[in-house]
Amino acid sequence: MRRKLGVGNLIFDICNIVVLGIIALVTVLPFIHVIVSSFTPPGELMKSDFIIIPKSISLDAYKYIFSTNVVARGLAVSILVTLVGTVFNMIMTVLMAYPLAHKGLLARKAIMLMVTFTLMFNGGMVPSYIIIQKLHLLNNYWALILPGAISAFSLIIFKNYFQELPAELEESAKLDGANDLLILFRIILPVSKPLIATFLVMFGVGYWNSWFNAVLYLNDAKMWPIQVVLRQVISATSNIGDMMETNIVIPPKTVQMCTITIATLPILCVYPFLQKYFTQGILLGSVKG
């Protein structure tokens, strides 16, 4: 039976809906503006600072963007680094978190102390650069993946989650003759799908949006991911044609909006499908162990 709301509760709910609606609208409007502006004719875009509904639609900016392989190459690099980095991060995190979840592991506390230490302190940019240089990883895509192969935060979440799983799962599997790797991949990981989905998105978004490491470690512009290309396009003004390696002239603002749309839409399309796992996945591993 439906509970009747009092006048006060009704007013409170209406105010909540209005306030949250305004906040949501303010959040979404910039995305709409950028996407719509990328399809707006350059002449119309130059006359207005904020467009939601264009008078006409033009694909000139997209034709200009893809008239060379600069943006397409950046997208390919970002997709490659994101896919390889995300899978590598997940494998390394799981393989380290699972043994640490067992209290009988030798030097377990010492290892966890070193892991948590990195949450508060790090060597800084110069030592990191020197290490990458000494490992001969400059102008190598592994320089974008290896330094962040294991995140202390994600490792702790995974370790706590594995630690809270019923011990009977492993015991019954060992009685059937399963080894540790078989238990991990056939029993533990299948029941960890919400947590894995959550961190797959987090790792993927992190790699897709990363640009500083690419600027730091990749000197060859042809190796730049899409976010670095976007940074160069946004910072370019009169030399936008040189950046895109073409003689065609398109207003910089139009090119910027188009490039932002291209760089943002792929991750926005993936995110909603796994968003439902976020809260559940984080809470599953947030129990102190």
N, C-alpha and C positions, 0 to 999 in steps of 0.2 A: 504494500500500500504506500502510495506516495505521500511524503510528509509535506504539509503546507508550510510555506515560508512566510515569516512575518514581514511587515513592511520594512523594518530595519535591515533584515537579511537580504531582502529583495533589492533595496537601494545599494547595499554593500556589493552585491553580486554585479549589479549594473555598472557601478563605478569601477569595479575590477575589470570587467569586460572592456569598458571604454579605455581605461588606462593601458591595459595590456595590448589592446588593439592599436592604440596610437604608437606604443613602443615598437610593436611588430611592424607597423607601417613605416616608421622612421628607419628601422633596420633594413627593410626590404627595398625601399625607394632607391638608395644608391645603386643597388644591383640592377634594378629595372632601368634606371637612367643610363648606366654604362652599356647594358645590352641594347637598349633602344637606340642610343647614340651611335652605336657601331653600325646600325642599319639606316641611319639618317644621312641624307645627301650632305656632302661637305659644306655647301653654301648655306643650308639651313642650320647646320650645327654651329657654324661660326657666328650666327646672328643671335643665338640663345645660349645661356649658361646652363640651363637645366631643362631637359626635354623628357617628357613621359610618353606623349602621343605624337609621333612625327606626322607631318603632312603627307610625306611620301616615303617610300622605301628604296634604298639604293644599296647595291652590293659592291660599289666601287672600292671601298676600303678593303674588303675581303679579297677582291681580285688583286689589289695592290699588294696586300700582305703576302699572298701566295704566288705573286709573279716571280718571286725568287724563292730559294730554298732555306732562307734564314730562319723563319718561324717554324716551318715544317721540320727542319733539322733539330731545332730546339725542342719541339714537342717530342720527337723521336728519342732524343737524349733523355728528357725528363721521364718518359714512359719506361725506358730501359732501366734507368737508375732507380726509379720508384719500385718497379716490379722486383728487380734483383735485390735491392736494399731491403725491401719489406720482408721478402722471403728469408733472406740471410739473417736479418734481425730476429725474426720469429724463431728460426732454427737455433741460433746461438742462445737466445734467451731461454727457450724451453730446455735445451741440453744442459744449461748451467743451473736453472731453477729447480729442476727435478731432483738432482742429487742433493742440493742444499735443503730440500724439504725433508730429508731423512735425518733424524737426530743422531743417528749412529755414525754419520760421516766424519772422518778424521779431519781435524782443523776446521770444522764447520763454522765455529764462532769467529775464528780469526779471518776467514774468508769473508764472512758477512760484515765484519768490522771494516775491512778494506773496501767493500762495496759501498757501505753507508758513508764512509769517509769522502768518497767522490761526490756525494750529494751536497756537501758543504764546501769542498775545496777542489780546485782544478789547477793544472799547470799554467793555463793561459794560452794566448794565441801564438806567441813567439816559440815556446817549447813545442807546441803542437806542430807548427810549421817545420821546425828543425827535424822532428821525428819523421814527418812525411817526406822531407827532403832526403834524410839518411836512408829511408826505406826505398828510395827511388820511385816514389809514387806521384811525383809532380807530373801534371798532364796525363793523369791516369784516373779513370772513373772510380777505381777502388779507393782513391783518396776521399771520395764523397761518402763511402759506405763503411769502411773499416773503423774510422775514429769513433763512430757512434753505433758500432755493431751490437753492443749491449748497453742498455739504459739501466741505471741503478734503480730508478723508480719502477720500471716495468718488471725488472727482475724480482724485486721485493713483492710486488703484487702476485706474480706467478708463483713464487715460492710459498707465499702464505696460502694461496688457493690450493696448491698441490698438498700442502701440509694438512689442510682441513678435510681432505677427502678420506672416506672410511678406509681404515687399514685392511679391512676384510677384502677389498677389491684386489689388492696386491697379493695377499696371503692365498686367496683361492686360486689366483693365476699361477703362483709359484708351485702350488700343489699339483697343478696340471702340467708342470714342467716348463713354464714360460720364463724367459730371462728378462732382465731389466729393460732392455730396448723394446722387446716385444710387448711388455706390460705398458710401457710409455706410449707407444704408437697405436696399440690395439685396444687399450682400455682407458688410460688416463686422458689422452688427447680427445677422443670422441665425447667424453663427458665434460670437456672444457670448451666446447664450441662458442658459448657466449663470450668468454674471456678472450679467446683467440680472435674472434670476429672484431671485438672492441679494439684490440691492439693492432690488428691488421690495418684498420682504418687510421688509427693514431700514427703508426709508422708510415703508412702511405702518405697521409697529409703532411707529415713532417718532411719527408723526402721531396714531395711535389713542391712545397713552398720554400724549400731551402735554396738560398742563392749565395750566401756569404762564403761558404766553403768552396764553391765553384769559382768565385772571383779570386779567392786566395790561392787555390791549388791548380787551377786550369788557366794556363797562359794562352792557349790556342782558342781563338774566338769560335772556331768551328766545333769545338767540343762543349760549348756553353749550353746549359739546359734552358728551358723556356723562361724561367723566372729571371735569369740574368739578361736574356734577350729583351724581356719586358722592361727591366730596369734601364737598359740602354735606350730603348725606344722612348720611355717616359722622360728620360733626362735629355734626349736629343731634341733640338728645336730646328734650326735652319739646316742642319746636316742630316736630317732624317732620311734623305735620299741616299746619302753615302752609307748610312747604317744598313739600309735595306738592299744595297748594291744594285740600284736601278736609277734610271734617269727620269722616271715618271714622278710628277709632283702631286702629292696629296697633302692637304693640311695636316700638320702634326697631331692636332687634337683628335681628328678622325682616326688616324693610325693608332694612337694611344688607346682609344676606346675599343677599337677592334682587337688589338693585341691583348688587352686586359680580359676581354670576353673569351678569347681563345684559350688564355692561360688559366682561366677560372672555371669555365664550364665543365671540363672533364671531371674534376674532383667534386664539383657540386652534383654531378649526375650520379656518382658512386655513393656519396655520403648518405643520402636518405634511405638507401636499401639496408644499411647496417646500423643506422642510428638507434634502432630499438634495442640493440645489444649494449649500448654505451653504459647506461646506469646499472643494468644488471651485471655486466662484466666487471665493472670497477668495484661494485659492492661485494661480488663473490670473492675477490682477493684482498679485500681491505681489512679482514679480521687479523688482529695482531697475533703473530706467531713467534 
